Amino acid sequence: MVTYSLKQSNEGHWSVWRSGLSLFGDLRLEAAINLAREVARDEHLRSGRAVCVEMPGPASSIRLAKFSRTAASTMSAA
């Protein structure tokens, strides 16, 4: 499964990461979530692979979206 992650900087801005690389940065949280979901959905539709979006939580990662390989190819969001 491909994972897009949200990370917060010391300054309070958010960035979207994939495979250890920052793709987008200096975003507000809402914009980072929306952009990560859009990019993840696009990758899923193009590749057919399972893709999810996660952000750090107090005890573990919080899954914000998941695009799976099911026949219906539906999204489940938190």
C-alpha positions, 0 to 999 in steps of 0.5 A: 500500500502506498501511503501519503503522510501529513507532517507538521513543521516547527512553525505549525505549517503542514506538508504532504509526504510520500516515500520519505519525500516532501511533495508539498509544504507550507500548507494549512491543515485543511489544505494539506488534508484536501491535497493529500486526498486528491493526490492519493485518489489520483494515484489510485485511479491511475495505478489501481494500487491501494493508497491511503492518507495518514497524519500523526495522532496522539498515540498512533497514526490517524487514517484520513482516507483509504483507496483500496483495490476492491472491485467497487474502488470506493473510498473510506474516510475517517 
